[in-house]
């Protein structure tokens, strides 16, 4: 989607007085494609690594402990702010 957006932006003109040449337009579209692909690859790789770390034995133990602490903290906050007590 990002590449289509930048291609439409370049091909439609940028609204400036200097009109880019076709090679400049093509290089911009290629650069936008490379930047978008790089960003998507970074997100996919970091997500896969994080997923692998969290699904291991230690990762599941740490997530269970952290979620338990969050639930306890929220319960304490709810009880302490309750007007019934």
N, C-alpha and C positions, 0 to 999 in steps of 0.2 A: 504494500500500500504506500509506503514512504516513497519508493521509487516512482510510482505513478504520480504522486503529488508533485515531486520535484520535476518530473518530465513535463507535466502540465504547466508548471510554473515557468520553466525555461522556454518551452515552445510557445506559450501564450505571451511571453514578453514580461519583463520585470517592471515596466512602467517608467523606466529611465529613458533619457534621450539617446544614450549610447546603446545601439542594438548589438547584442553579441553575435558573433559569426557562428555558422553551423558547427565548426570544430569546437568552439568554446562551449556551445550548448551541449554537444555530445560528451565532451570531457566533464562537464558539470553533472550530467545524468549518470555517467559511469562512476564518478566520485561519490555521488549520493547513493548509488547502488552499493558500492564498496563499503561506505560508512554504515549503511543500514544492515548489510549482511554481517559486518563485523560486530555491530551492537547485538544483533540477534544471536550470533554465535556465542558471544560473551554471556548473554543471559541464559542461553540453553546450557552452556557448560557449567556455569556457576550453580544453576538450579540442579543439575545432575549431581554435582559434587556435594551440594548441601543435602540433597535427598539421600545420597549414599551414606553420608555421615549420620543423618538423623535416623536411618532405618537400621543401623547396627545396634548391638546390644547396649553399648554405653550411651549412644544417642537416644535410644528409647527410654533408658533409665533416667537420663537427665531431663528429657522432655516431660516425663511423668512427674518427676519431682518439682520441676518448675511450674507445671500446670497445677499441681496440688498446692503449692505456695501461693499462686495467684488466687485460687479459689478460697483459701483460708484468709488471705488479706481482704478479699472482697466481702467475705462473710463477717469479718471483724468490723469492717467499715459499715456494713449494713446494720449490724447490731448496735454499734456505737452511735449511729445517726438516727436510730429509731426513736420515735417519740413515745413508744409504749413503755420504755424502761425508765 
